[in-house]
C-alpha cells in the first residue's frame, strides 16, 4: 500500500471517501475500524451498506474491507480493491 503522508488521525481517515479502484465507484466513508490490539494493526475498515436492506433487529448490513485491500491512501480519498466485498 502506498501512503502520501506519514501519519493519519482516525478523524482524517473517517473523512476520506473510499473509492473502488476496479469500478471507480464511491463506496462511502469509514464507519468503523477493526483493530488487532495485540499486534497494533488495523484488520479491516467497516463501511455502511450501500443497500437499504435492514435485518430483523433493525441493524443495517455493513461492508467489511480487509486492510490488505487498501491500495493507496491519498490526501482526501482511500483507494481499495473492492472485488470481493463482504457484507457483515
PyMOL Python script that loads the backbone (N, CA, C, O; Angstrom):
from pymol import cmd

cmd.read_pdbstr("""\
ATOM      1  N   UNK A   1       0.836  -1.182   0.000  1.00  0.00           N
ATOM      2  CA  UNK A   1       0.000   0.000   0.000  1.00  0.00           C
ATOM      3  C   UNK A   1       0.878   1.241   0.000  1.00  0.00           C
ATOM      4  O   UNK A   1       1.888   1.297   0.702  1.00  0.00           O
ATOM      5  N   UNK A   2       0.494   2.225  -0.782  1.00  0.00           N
ATOM      6  CA  UNK A   2       1.230   3.482  -0.854  1.00  0.00           C
ATOM      7  C   UNK A   2       0.554   4.529   0.019  1.00  0.00           C
ATOM      8  O   UNK A   2      -0.673   4.606   0.081  1.00  0.00           O
ATOM      9  N   UNK A   3       1.361   5.325   0.686  1.00  0.00           N
ATOM     10  CA  UNK A   3       0.858   6.420   1.500  1.00  0.00           C
ATOM     11  C   UNK A   3       1.424   7.730   0.984  1.00  0.00           C
ATOM     12  O   UNK A   3       2.603   7.808   0.641  1.00  0.00           O
ATOM     13  N   UNK A   4       0.592   8.754   0.927  1.00  0.00           N
ATOM     14  CA  UNK A   4       1.084  10.068   0.502  1.00  0.00           C
ATOM     15  C   UNK A   4       1.558  10.890   1.688  1.00  0.00           C
ATOM     16  O   UNK A   4       2.192  11.929   1.502  1.00  0.00           O
ATOM     17  N   UNK A   5       1.269  10.454   2.885  1.00  0.00           N
ATOM     18  CA  UNK A   5       1.728  11.123   4.093  1.00  0.00           C
ATOM     19  C   UNK A   5       2.218  10.058   5.051  1.00  0.00           C
ATOM     20  O   UNK A   5       2.057   8.864   4.800  1.00  0.00           O
ATOM     21  N   UNK A   6       2.813  10.488   6.143  1.00  0.00           N
ATOM     22  CA  UNK A   6       3.350   9.518   7.086  1.00  0.00           C
ATOM     23  C   UNK A   6       2.330   9.049   8.105  1.00  0.00           C
ATOM     24  O   UNK A   6       2.241   7.853   8.384  1.00  0.00           O
ATOM     25  N   UNK A   7       1.562   9.968   8.663  1.00  0.00           N
ATOM     26  CA  UNK A   7       0.636   9.639   9.735  1.00  0.00           C
ATOM     27  C   UNK A   7      -0.754  10.195   9.436  1.00  0.00           C
ATOM     28  O   UNK A   7      -0.902  11.265   8.847  1.00  0.00           O
ATOM     29  N   UNK A   8      -1.769   9.436   9.859  1.00  0.00           N
ATOM     30  CA  UNK A   8      -3.153   9.875   9.692  1.00  0.00           C
ATOM     31  C   UNK A   8      -3.881   9.688  11.011  1.00  0.00           C
ATOM     32  O   UNK A   8      -3.721   8.661  11.670  1.00  0.00           O
ATOM     33  N   UNK A   9      -4.672  10.664  11.398  1.00  0.00           N
ATOM     34  CA  UNK A   9      -5.505  10.502  12.580  1.00  0.00           C
ATOM     35  C   UNK A   9      -6.766   9.740  12.182  1.00  0.00           C
ATOM     36  O   UNK A   9      -7.113   9.679  11.003  1.00  0.00           O
ATOM     37  N   UNK A  10      -7.446   9.162  13.160  1.00  0.00           N
ATOM     38  CA  UNK A  10      -8.695   8.463  12.882  1.00  0.00           C
ATOM     39  C   UNK A  10      -9.728   9.405  12.285  1.00  0.00           C
ATOM     40  O   UNK A  10     -10.495   9.016  11.404  1.00  0.00           O
ATOM     41  N   UNK A  11      -9.749  10.634  12.761  1.00  0.00           N
ATOM     42  CA  UNK A  11     -10.688  11.619  12.226  1.00  0.00           C
ATOM     43  C   UNK A  11     -10.413  11.876  10.748  1.00  0.00           C
ATOM     44  O   UNK A  11     -11.344  11.957   9.948  1.00  0.00           O
ATOM     45  N   UNK A  12      -9.131  12.003  10.381  1.00  0.00           N
ATOM     46  CA  UNK A  12      -8.785  12.215   8.968  1.00  0.00           C
ATOM     47  C   UNK A  12      -9.204  11.034   8.117  1.00  0.00           C
ATOM     48  O   UNK A  12      -9.754  11.216   7.031  1.00  0.00           O
ATOM     49  N   UNK A  13      -8.949   9.813   8.600  1.00  0.00           N
ATOM     50  CA  UNK A  13      -9.328   8.622   7.847  1.00  0.00           C
ATOM     51  C   UNK A  13     -10.841   8.567   7.651  1.00  0.00           C
ATOM     52  O   UNK A  13     -11.312   8.226   6.566  1.00  0.00           O
ATOM     53  N   UNK A  14     -11.596   8.896   8.678  1.00  0.00           N
ATOM     54  CA  UNK A  14     -13.063   8.827   8.591  1.00  0.00           C
ATOM     55  C   UNK A  14     -13.634   9.876   7.641  1.00  0.00           C
ATOM     56  O   UNK A  14     -14.748   9.717   7.144  1.00  0.00           O
ATOM     57  N   UNK A  15     -12.887  10.940   7.384  1.00  0.00           N
ATOM     58  CA  UNK A  15     -13.361  11.987   6.475  1.00  0.00           C
ATOM     59  C   UNK A  15     -12.951  11.750   5.025  1.00  0.00           C
ATOM     60  O   UNK A  15     -13.323  12.525   4.144  1.00  0.00           O
ATOM     61  N   UNK A  16     -12.187  10.685   4.767  1.00  0.00           N
ATOM     62  CA  UNK A  16     -11.758  10.371   3.401  1.00  0.00           C
ATOM     63  C   UNK A  16     -12.771   9.438   2.739  1.00  0.00           C
ATOM     64  O   UNK A  16     -13.243   8.479   3.349  1.00  0.00           O
ATOM     65  N   UNK A  17     -13.094   9.736   1.485  1.00  0.00           N
ATOM     66  CA  UNK A  17     -14.033   8.890   0.752  1.00  0.00           C
ATOM     67  C   UNK A  17     -13.318   7.628   0.272  1.00  0.00           C
ATOM     68  O   UNK A  17     -12.157   7.677  -0.134  1.00  0.00           O
ATOM     69  N   UNK A  18     -14.022   6.503   0.322  1.00  0.00           N
ATOM     70  CA  UNK A  18     -13.480   5.223  -0.121  1.00  0.00           C
ATOM     71  C   UNK A  18     -13.903   5.008  -1.568  1.00  0.00           C
ATOM     72  O   UNK A  18     -15.087   5.085  -1.894  1.00  0.00           O
ATOM     73  N   UNK A  19     -12.919   4.736  -2.442  1.00  0.00           N
ATOM     74  CA  UNK A  19     -13.164   4.536  -3.872  1.00  0.00           C
ATOM     75  C   UNK A  19     -12.666   3.147  -4.276  1.00  0.00           C
ATOM     76  O   UNK A  19     -11.556   2.755  -3.918  1.00  0.00           O
ATOM     77  N   UNK A  20     -13.495   2.401  -5.026  1.00  0.00           N
ATOM     78  CA  UNK A  20     -13.096   1.098  -5.557  1.00  0.00           C
ATOM     79  C   UNK A  20     -12.261   1.324  -6.817  1.00  0.00           C
ATOM     80  O   UNK A  20     -12.737   1.932  -7.776  1.00  0.00           O
ATOM     81  N   UNK A  21     -11.008   0.833  -6.821  1.00  0.00           N
ATOM     82  CA  UNK A  21     -10.122   1.060  -7.972  1.00  0.00           C
ATOM     83  C   UNK A  21     -10.559   0.282  -9.206  1.00  0.00           C
ATOM     84  O   UNK A  21     -10.155   0.629 -10.316  1.00  0.00           O
ATOM     85  N   UNK A  22     -11.369  -0.754  -9.046  1.00  0.00           N
ATOM     86  CA  UNK A  22     -11.805  -1.560 -10.187  1.00  0.00           C
ATOM     87  C   UNK A  22     -12.922  -0.895 -10.976  1.00  0.00           C
ATOM     88  O   UNK A  22     -12.953  -0.964 -12.204  1.00  0.00           O
ATOM     89  N   UNK A  23     -13.840  -0.250 -10.262  1.00  0.00           N
ATOM     90  CA  UNK A  23     -15.011   0.324 -10.923  1.00  0.00           C
ATOM     91  C   UNK A  23     -15.060   1.845 -10.854  1.00  0.00           C
ATOM     92  O   UNK A  23     -15.816   2.475 -11.594  1.00  0.00           O
ATOM     93  N   UNK A  24     -14.261   2.439  -9.974  1.00  0.00           N
ATOM     94  CA  UNK A  24     -14.316   3.882  -9.768  1.00  0.00           C
ATOM     95  C   UNK A  24     -15.500   4.301  -8.911  1.00  0.00           C
ATOM     96  O   UNK A  24     -15.753   5.493  -8.736  1.00  0.00           O
ATOM     97  N   UNK A  25     -16.233   3.315  -8.373  1.00  0.00           N
ATOM     98  CA  UNK A  25     -17.429   3.602  -7.572  1.00  0.00           C
ATOM     99  C   UNK A  25     -17.050   4.196  -6.220  1.00  0.00           C
ATOM    100  O   UNK A  25     -16.064   3.801  -5.597  1.00  0.00           O
ATOM    101  N   UNK A  26     -17.851   5.144  -5.794  1.00  0.00           N
ATOM    102  CA  UNK A  26     -17.698   5.715  -4.458  1.00  0.00           C
ATOM    103  C   UNK A  26     -18.416   4.786  -3.489  1.00  0.00           C
ATOM    104  O   UNK A  26     -19.619   4.559  -3.615  1.00  0.00           O
ATOM    105  N   UNK A  27     -17.679   4.251  -2.526  1.00  0.00           N
ATOM    106  CA  UNK A  27     -18.252   3.298  -1.583  1.00  0.00           C
ATOM    107  C   UNK A  27     -18.732   3.948  -0.298  1.00  0.00           C
ATOM    108  O   UNK A  27     -19.466   3.327   0.471  1.00  0.00           O
ATOM    109  N   UNK A  28     -18.333   5.170  -0.057  1.00  0.00           N
ATOM    110  CA  UNK A  28     -18.778   5.866   1.144  1.00  0.00           C
ATOM    111  C   UNK A  28     -17.612   6.253   2.026  1.00  0.00           C
ATOM    112  O   UNK A  28     -16.479   6.397   1.565  1.00  0.00           O
ATOM    113  N   UNK A  29     -17.909   6.420   3.306  1.00  0.00           N
ATOM    114  CA  UNK A  29     -16.920   6.854   4.283  1.00  0.00           C
ATOM    115  C   UNK A  29     -16.798   5.794   5.375  1.00  0.00           C
ATOM    116  O   UNK A  29     -17.738   5.038   5.622  1.00  0.00           O
ATOM    117  N   UNK A  30     -15.652   5.742   6.019  1.00  0.00           N
ATOM    118  CA  UNK A  30     -15.402   4.754   7.065  1.00  0.00           C
ATOM    119  C   UNK A  30     -16.373   4.971   8.225  1.00  0.00           C
ATOM    120  O   UNK A  30     -16.506   6.077   8.749  1.00  0.00           O
ATOM    121  N   UNK A  31     -17.037   3.901   8.603  1.00  0.00           N
ATOM    122  CA  UNK A  31     -17.936   3.917   9.756  1.00  0.00           C
ATOM    123  C   UNK A  31     -17.196   3.475  11.011  1.00  0.00           C
ATOM    124  O   UNK A  31     -17.404   4.017  12.097  1.00  0.00           O
ATOM    125  N   UNK A  32     -16.314   2.463  10.841  1.00  0.00           N
ATOM    126  CA  UNK A  32     -15.599   1.907  11.986  1.00  0.00           C
ATOM    127  C   UNK A  32     -14.361   1.175  11.486  1.00  0.00           C
ATOM    128  O   UNK A  32     -14.202   0.959  10.285  1.00  0.00           O
ATOM    129  N   UNK A  33     -13.497   0.800  12.403  1.00  0.00           N
ATOM    130  CA  UNK A  33     -12.292   0.033  12.097  1.00  0.00           C
ATOM    131  C   UNK A  33     -12.244  -1.196  12.986  1.00  0.00           C
ATOM    132  O   UNK A  33     -12.651  -1.132  14.146  1.00  0.00           O
ATOM    133  N   UNK A  34     -11.751  -2.323  12.461  1.00  0.00           N
ATOM    134  CA  UNK A  34     -11.427  -3.484  13.284  1.00  0.00           C
ATOM    135  C   UNK A  34      -9.931  -3.448  13.514  1.00  0.00           C
ATOM    136  O   UNK A  34      -9.151  -3.369  12.564  1.00  0.00           O
ATOM    137  N   UNK A  35      -9.530  -3.506  14.771  1.00  0.00           N
ATOM    138  CA  UNK A  35      -8.125  -3.378  15.128  1.00  0.00           C
ATOM    139  C   UNK A  35      -7.691  -4.572  15.956  1.00  0.00           C
ATOM    140  O   UNK A  35      -8.398  -4.985  16.875  1.00  0.00           O
ATOM    141  N   UNK A  36      -6.526  -5.130  15.632  1.00  0.00           N
ATOM    142  CA  UNK A  36      -5.903  -6.169  16.448  1.00  0.00           C
ATOM    143  C   UNK A  36      -5.057  -5.441  17.480  1.00  0.00           C
ATOM    144  O   UNK A  36      -3.989  -4.919  17.159  1.00  0.00           O
ATOM    145  N   UNK A  37      -5.529  -5.408  18.711  1.00  0.00           N
ATOM    146  CA  UNK A  37      -4.850  -4.641  19.763  1.00  0.00           C
ATOM    147  C   UNK A  37      -3.524  -5.267  20.181  1.00  0.00           C
ATOM    148  O   UNK A  37      -2.614  -4.560  20.612  1.00  0.00           O
ATOM    149  N   UNK A  38      -3.409  -6.586  20.058  1.00  0.00           N
ATOM    150  CA  UNK A  38      -2.158  -7.249  20.435  1.00  0.00           C
ATOM    151  C   UNK A  38      -1.034  -6.919  19.462  1.00  0.00           C
ATOM    152  O   UNK A  38       0.111  -6.727  19.872  1.00  0.00           O
ATOM    153  N   UNK A  39      -1.362  -6.854  18.168  1.00  0.00           N
ATOM    154  CA  UNK A  39      -0.350  -6.567  17.149  1.00  0.00           C
ATOM    155  C   UNK A  39      -0.334  -5.103  16.740  1.00  0.00           C
ATOM    156  O   UNK A  39       0.523  -4.695  15.957  1.00  0.00           O
ATOM    157  N   UNK A  40      -1.271  -4.299  17.260  1.00  0.00           N
ATOM    158  CA  UNK A  40      -1.365  -2.873  16.944  1.00  0.00           C
ATOM    159  C   UNK A  40      -1.526  -2.645  15.445  1.00  0.00           C
ATOM    160  O   UNK A  40      -0.842  -1.806  14.858  1.00  0.00           O
ATOM    161  N   UNK A  41      -2.447  -3.406  14.826  1.00  0.00           N
ATOM    162  CA  UNK A  41      -2.681  -3.308  13.386  1.00  0.00           C
ATOM    163  C   UNK A  41      -4.168  -3.173  13.094  1.00  0.00           C
ATOM    164  O   UNK A  41      -5.014  -3.702  13.815  1.00  0.00           O
ATOM    165  N   UNK A  42      -4.464  -2.451  12.019  1.00  0.00           N
ATOM    166  CA  UNK A  42      -5.837  -2.386  11.524  1.00  0.00           C
ATOM    167  C   UNK A  42      -6.095  -3.655  10.731  1.00  0.00           C
ATOM    168  O   UNK A  42      -5.322  -4.001   9.838  1.00  0.00           O
ATOM    169  N   UNK A  43      -7.183  -4.351  11.055  1.00  0.00           N
ATOM    170  CA  UNK A  43      -7.553  -5.587  10.367  1.00  0.00           C
ATOM    171  C   UNK A  43      -8.434  -5.278   9.157  1.00  0.00           C
ATOM    172  O   UNK A  43      -8.220  -5.818   8.072  1.00  0.00           O
ATOM    173  N   UNK A  44      -9.427  -4.404   9.351  1.00  0.00           N
ATOM    174  CA  UNK A  44     -10.334  -4.077   8.255  1.00  0.00           C
ATOM    175  C   UNK A  44     -11.021  -2.743   8.541  1.00  0.00           C
ATOM    176  O   UNK A  44     -11.014  -2.236   9.662  1.00  0.00           O
ATOM    177  N   UNK A  45     -11.615  -2.198   7.475  1.00  0.00           N
ATOM    178  CA  UNK A  45     -12.424  -1.000   7.616  1.00  0.00           C
ATOM    179  C   UNK A  45     -13.878  -1.393   7.384  1.00  0.00           C
ATOM    180  O   UNK A  45     -14.175  -2.270   6.573  1.00  0.00           O
ATOM    181  N   UNK A  46     -14.771  -0.739   8.100  1.00  0.00           N
ATOM    182  CA  UNK A  46     -16.197  -1.020   8.006  1.00  0.00           C
ATOM    183  C   UNK A  46     -16.888   0.182   7.384  1.00  0.00           C
ATOM    184  O   UNK A  46     -16.714   1.319   7.823  1.00  0.00           O
ATOM    185  N   UNK A  47     -17.680  -0.097   6.346  1.00  0.00           N
ATOM    186  CA  UNK A  47     -18.449   0.946   5.667  1.00  0.00           C
ATOM    187  C   UNK A  47     -19.929   0.647   5.816  1.00  0.00           C
ATOM    188  O   UNK A  47     -20.315  -0.520   5.889  1.00  0.00           O
ATOM    189  N   UNK A  48     -20.769   1.679   5.864  1.00  0.00           N
ATOM    190  CA  UNK A  48     -22.209   1.412   5.854  1.00  0.00           C
ATOM    191  C   UNK A  48     -22.596   0.768   4.529  1.00  0.00           C
ATOM    192  O   UNK A  48     -22.015   1.075   3.488  1.00  0.00           O
ATOM    193  N   UNK A  49     -23.573  -0.118   4.574  1.00  0.00           N
ATOM    194  CA  UNK A  49     -24.042  -0.797   3.366  1.00  0.00           C
ATOM    195  C   UNK A  49     -24.580   0.205   2.357  1.00  0.00           C
ATOM    196  O   UNK A  49     -25.151   1.229   2.732  1.00  0.00           O
ATOM    197  N   UNK A  50     -24.399  -0.091   1.083  1.00  0.00           N
ATOM    198  CA  UNK A  50     -24.939   0.756   0.019  1.00  0.00           C
ATOM    199  C   UNK A  50     -26.424   0.486  -0.209  1.00  0.00           C
ATOM    200  O   UNK A  50     -27.138   1.316  -0.772  1.00  0.00           O
ATOM    201  N   UNK A  51     -26.880  -0.689   0.238  1.00  0.00           N
ATOM    202  CA  UNK A  51     -28.296  -1.033   0.081  1.00  0.00           C
ATOM    203  C   UNK A  51     -29.041  -0.604   1.329  1.00  0.00           C
ATOM    204  O   UNK A  51     -28.435  -0.317   2.362  1.00  0.00           O
ATOM    205  N   UNK A  52     -30.319  -0.565   1.228  1.00  0.00           N
ATOM    206  CA  UNK A  52     -31.135  -0.173   2.365  1.00  0.00           C
ATOM    207  C   UNK A  52     -31.798  -1.389   3.005  1.00  0.00           C
ATOM    208  O   UNK A  52     -32.896  -1.305   3.555  1.00  0.00           O
ATOM    209  N   UNK A  53     -31.100  -2.525   2.917  1.00  0.00           N
ATOM    210  CA  UNK A  53     -31.592  -3.763   3.500  1.00  0.00           C
ATOM    211  C   UNK A  53     -31.444  -3.694   5.012  1.00  0.00           C
ATOM    212  O   UNK A  53     -30.358  -3.410   5.518  1.00  0.00           O
ATOM    213  N   UNK A  54     -32.517  -3.951   5.729  1.00  0.00           N
ATOM    214  CA  UNK A  54     -32.481  -3.907   7.189  1.00  0.00           C
ATOM    215  C   UNK A  54     -32.837  -5.292   7.712  1.00  0.00           C
ATOM    216  O   UNK A  54     -33.783  -5.921   7.236  1.00  0.00           O
ATOM    217  N   UNK A  55     -32.078  -5.760   8.687  1.00  0.00           N
ATOM    218  CA  UNK A  55     -32.311  -7.090   9.233  1.00  0.00           C
ATOM    219  C   UNK A  55     -33.475  -7.076  10.217  1.00  0.00           C
ATOM    220  O   UNK A  55     -34.079  -6.034  10.472  1.00  0.00           O
ATOM    221  N   UNK A  56     -33.775  -8.241  10.762  1.00  0.00           N
ATOM    222  CA  UNK A  56     -34.893  -8.428  11.672  1.00  0.00           C
ATOM    223  C   UNK A  56     -34.825  -7.503  12.883  1.00  0.00           C
ATOM    224  O   UNK A  56     -35.857  -7.018  13.346  1.00  0.00           O
ATOM    225  N   UNK A  57     -33.630  -7.254  13.397  1.00  0.00           N
ATOM    226  CA  UNK A  57     -33.485  -6.437  14.586  1.00  0.00           C
ATOM    227  C   UNK A  57     -33.169  -4.977  14.273  1.00  0.00           C
ATOM    228  O   UNK A  57     -32.750  -4.237  15.163  1.00  0.00           O
ATOM    229  N   UNK A  58     -33.362  -4.556  13.037  1.00  0.00           N
ATOM    230  CA  UNK A  58     -33.164  -3.166  12.664  1.00  0.00           C
ATOM    231  C   UNK A  58     -31.719  -2.775  12.445  1.00  0.00           C
ATOM    232  O   UNK A  58     -31.411  -1.585  12.368  1.00  0.00           O
ATOM    233  N   UNK A  59     -30.823  -3.747  12.343  1.00  0.00           N
ATOM    234  CA  UNK A  59     -29.405  -3.449  12.132  1.00  0.00           C
ATOM    235  C   UNK A  59     -29.106  -3.474  10.635  1.00  0.00           C
ATOM    236  O   UNK A  59     -29.399  -4.459   9.956  1.00  0.00           O
ATOM    237  N   UNK A  60     -28.529  -2.403  10.127  1.00  0.00           N
ATOM    238  CA  UNK A  60     -28.129  -2.369   8.723  1.00  0.00           C
ATOM    239  C   UNK A  60     -26.955  -3.303   8.486  1.00  0.00           C
ATOM    240  O   UNK A  60     -26.130  -3.520   9.373  1.00  0.00           O
ATOM    241  N   UNK A  61     -26.891  -3.850   7.288  1.00  0.00           N
ATOM    242  CA  UNK A  61     -25.760  -4.684   6.901  1.00  0.00           C
ATOM    243  C   UNK A  61     -24.605  -3.764   6.522  1.00  0.00           C
ATOM    244  O   UNK A  61     -24.771  -2.858   5.705  1.00  0.00           O
ATOM    245  N   UNK A  62     -23.441  -3.995   7.113  1.00  0.00           N
ATOM    246  CA  UNK A  62     -22.267  -3.184   6.814  1.00  0.00           C
ATOM    247  C   UNK A  62     -21.345  -3.931   5.857  1.00  0.00           C
ATOM    248  O   UNK A  62     -21.445  -5.149   5.705  1.00  0.00           O
ATOM    249  N   UNK A  63     -20.451  -3.192   5.218  1.00  0.00           N
ATOM    250  CA  UNK A  63     -19.463  -3.767   4.305  1.00  0.00           C
ATOM    251  C   UNK A  63     -18.120  -3.750   5.001  1.00  0.00           C
ATOM    252  O   UNK A  63     -17.689  -2.716   5.511  1.00  0.00           O
ATOM    253  N   UNK A  64     -17.451  -4.906   5.023  1.00  0.00           N
ATOM    254  CA  UNK A  64     -16.135  -5.009   5.632  1.00  0.00           C
ATOM    255  C   UNK A  64     -15.088  -5.171   4.537  1.00  0.00           C
ATOM    256  O   UNK A  64     -15.194  -6.063   3.695  1.00  0.00           O
ATOM    257  N   UNK A  65     -14.084  -4.310   4.551  1.00  0.00           N
ATOM    258  CA  UNK A  65     -12.997  -4.370   3.572  1.00  0.00           C
ATOM    259  C   UNK A  65     -11.704  -4.665   4.318  1.00  0.00           C
ATOM    260  O   UNK A  65     -11.275  -3.861   5.146  1.00  0.00           O
ATOM    261  N   UNK A  66     -11.075  -5.807   4.040  1.00  0.00           N
ATOM    262  CA  UNK A  66      -9.807  -6.123   4.710  1.00  0.00           C
ATOM    263  C   UNK A  66      -8.761  -5.047   4.432  1.00  0.00           C
ATOM    264  O   UNK A  66      -8.706  -4.489   3.336  1.00  0.00           O
ATOM    265  N   UNK A  67      -7.937  -4.763   5.431  1.00  0.00           N
ATOM    266  CA  UNK A  67      -6.910  -3.737   5.299  1.00  0.00           C
ATOM    267  C   UNK A  67      -5.954  -4.057   4.156  1.00  0.00           C
ATOM    268  O   UNK A  67      -5.393  -3.147   3.545  1.00  0.00           O
ATOM    269  N   UNK A  68      -5.762  -5.344   3.861  1.00  0.00           N
ATOM    270  CA  UNK A  68      -4.893  -5.734   2.744  1.00  0.00           C
ATOM    271  C   UNK A  68      -5.434  -5.256   1.402  1.00  0.00           C
ATOM    272  O   UNK A  68      -4.680  -5.159   0.434  1.00  0.00           O
ATOM    273  N   UNK A  69      -6.740  -4.954   1.330  1.00  0.00           N
ATOM    274  CA  UNK A  69      -7.344  -4.460   0.088  1.00  0.00           C
ATOM    275  C   UNK A  69      -7.180  -2.957  -0.094  1.00  0.00           C
ATOM    276  O   UNK A  69      -7.509  -2.423  -1.153  1.00  0.00           O
ATOM    277  N   UNK A  70      -6.678  -2.274   0.923  1.00  0.00           N
ATOM    278  CA  UNK A  70      -6.411  -0.837   0.796  1.00  0.00           C
ATOM    279  C   UNK A  70      -5.136  -0.686  -0.025  1.00  0.00           C
ATOM    280  O   UNK A  70      -4.069  -1.142   0.386  1.00  0.00           O
ATOM    281  N   UNK A  71      -5.249  -0.052  -1.175  1.00  0.00           N
ATOM    282  CA  UNK A  71      -4.118   0.060  -2.106  1.00  0.00           C
ATOM    283  C   UNK A  71      -3.372   1.375  -1.982  1.00  0.00           C
ATOM    284  O   UNK A  71      -2.155   1.417  -2.164  1.00  0.00           O
ATOM    285  N   UNK A  72      -4.091   2.455  -1.672  1.00  0.00           N
ATOM    286  CA  UNK A  72      -3.423   3.753  -1.566  1.00  0.00           C
ATOM    287  C   UNK A  72      -4.272   4.690  -0.714  1.00  0.00           C
ATOM    288  O   UNK A  72      -5.495   4.740  -0.843  1.00  0.00           O
ATOM    289  N   UNK A  73      -3.596   5.427   0.155  1.00  0.00           N
ATOM    290  CA  UNK A  73      -4.267   6.471   0.930  1.00  0.00           C
ATOM    291  C   UNK A  73      -3.743   7.802   0.416  1.00  0.00           C
ATOM    292  O   UNK A  73      -2.557   8.108   0.534  1.00  0.00           O
ATOM    293  N   UNK A  74      -4.642   8.582  -0.153  1.00  0.00           N
ATOM    294  CA  UNK A  74      -4.256   9.873  -0.699  1.00  0.00           C
ATOM    295  C   UNK A  74      -4.555  10.998   0.265  1.00  0.00           C
ATOM    296  O   UNK A  74      -4.703  10.780   1.467  1.00  0.00           O
ATOM    297  N   UNK A  75      -4.641  12.199  -0.268  1.00  0.00           N
ATOM    298  CA  UNK A  75      -4.901  13.378   0.545  1.00  0.00           C
ATOM    299  C   UNK A  75      -6.345  13.391   1.034  1.00  0.00           C
ATOM    300  O   UNK A  75      -6.605  13.722   2.191  1.00  0.00           O
ATOM    301  N   UNK A  76      -7.291  13.031   0.156  1.00  0.00           N
ATOM    302  CA  UNK A  76      -8.700  13.070   0.556  1.00  0.00           C
ATOM    303  C   UNK A  76      -9.497  11.838   0.165  1.00  0.00           C
ATOM    304  O   UNK A  76     -10.712  11.814   0.357  1.00  0.00           O
ATOM    305  N   UNK A  77      -8.843  10.802  -0.385  1.00  0.00           N
ATOM    306  CA  UNK A  77      -9.526   9.549  -0.716  1.00  0.00           C
ATOM    307  C   UNK A  77      -8.664   8.347  -0.328  1.00  0.00           C
ATOM    308  O   UNK A  77      -7.444   8.445  -0.196  1.00  0.00           O
ATOM    309  N   UNK A  78      -9.337   7.218  -0.154  1.00  0.00           N
ATOM    310  CA  UNK A  78      -8.671   5.944   0.080  1.00  0.00           C
ATOM    311  C   UNK A  78      -9.084   5.022  -1.054  1.00  0.00           C
ATOM    312  O   UNK A  78     -10.273   4.787  -1.266  1.00  0.00           O
ATOM    313  N   UNK A  79      -8.107   4.499  -1.783  1.00  0.00           N
ATOM    314  CA  UNK A  79      -8.380   3.596  -2.893  1.00  0.00           C
ATOM    315  C   UNK A  79      -8.292   2.159  -2.413  1.00  0.00           C
ATOM    316  O   UNK A  79      -7.302   1.758  -1.801  1.00  0.00           O
ATOM    317  N   UNK A  80      -9.350   1.375  -2.698  1.00  0.00           N
ATOM    318  CA  UNK A  80      -9.393  -0.011  -2.262  1.00  0.00           C
ATOM    319  C   UNK A  80      -9.700  -0.932  -3.442  1.00  0.00           C
ATOM    320  O   UNK A  80     -10.310  -0.516  -4.427  1.00  0.00           O
ATOM    321  N   UNK A  81      -9.268  -2.188  -3.325  1.00  0.00           N
ATOM    322  CA  UNK A  81      -9.637  -3.222  -4.276  1.00  0.00           C
ATOM    323  C   UNK A  81     -10.924  -3.843  -3.746  1.00  0.00           C
ATOM    324  O   UNK A  81     -10.892  -4.606  -2.780  1.00  0.00           O
ATOM    325  N   UNK A  82     -12.043  -3.526  -4.364  1.00  0.00           N
ATOM    326  CA  UNK A  82     -13.339  -3.953  -3.866  1.00  0.00           C
ATOM    327  C   UNK A  82     -13.920  -5.146  -4.578  1.00  0.00           C
ATOM    328  O   UNK A  82     -15.139  -5.317  -4.597  1.00  0.00           O
ATOM    329  N   UNK A  83     -13.072  -5.988  -5.174  1.00  0.00           N
ATOM    330  CA  UNK A  83     -13.562  -7.154  -5.910  1.00  0.00           C
ATOM    331  C   UNK A  83     -14.462  -8.050  -5.068  1.00  0.00           C
ATOM    332  O   UNK A  83     -15.554  -8.420  -5.499  1.00  0.00           O
ATOM    333  N   UNK A  84     -14.008  -8.396  -3.879  1.00  0.00           N
ATOM    334  CA  UNK A  84     -14.743  -9.354  -3.050  1.00  0.00           C
ATOM    335  C   UNK A  84     -15.204  -8.705  -1.755  1.00  0.00           C
ATOM    336  O   UNK A  84     -14.753  -9.073  -0.670  1.00  0.00           O
ATOM    337  N   UNK A  85     -16.101  -7.741  -1.874  1.00  0.00           N
ATOM    338  CA  UNK A  85     -16.599  -7.068  -0.681  1.00  0.00           C
ATOM    339  C   UNK A  85     -17.475  -8.023   0.122  1.00  0.00           C
ATOM    340  O   UNK A  85     -18.260  -8.790  -0.436  1.00  0.00           O
ATOM    341  N   UNK A  86     -17.324  -7.958   1.451  1.00  0.00           N
ATOM    342  CA  UNK A  86     -18.067  -8.833   2.349  1.00  0.00           C
ATOM    343  C   UNK A  86     -19.025  -7.999   3.160  1.00  0.00           C
ATOM    344  O   UNK A  86     -18.621  -7.049   3.832  1.00  0.00           O
ATOM    345  N   UNK A  87     -20.327  -8.358   3.098  1.00  0.00           N
ATOM    346  CA  UNK A  87     -21.300  -7.678   3.954  1.00  0.00           C
ATOM    347  C   UNK A  87     -21.413  -8.454   5.240  1.00  0.00           C
ATOM    348  O   UNK A  87     -21.568  -9.675   5.218  1.00  0.00           O
ATOM    349  N   UNK A  88     -21.336  -7.752   6.382  1.00  0.00           N
ATOM    350  CA  UNK A  88     -21.442  -8.402   7.694  1.00  0.00           C
ATOM    351  C   UNK A  88     -22.871  -8.734   8.005  1.00  0.00           C
ATOM    352  O   UNK A  88     -23.159  -9.286   9.068  1.00  0.00           O
TER     353      UNK A  88
END
""", "prot")
cmd.dss("prot")
cmd.show_as("cartoon", "prot")
cmd.util.cbc("prot")
cmd.orient("prot")
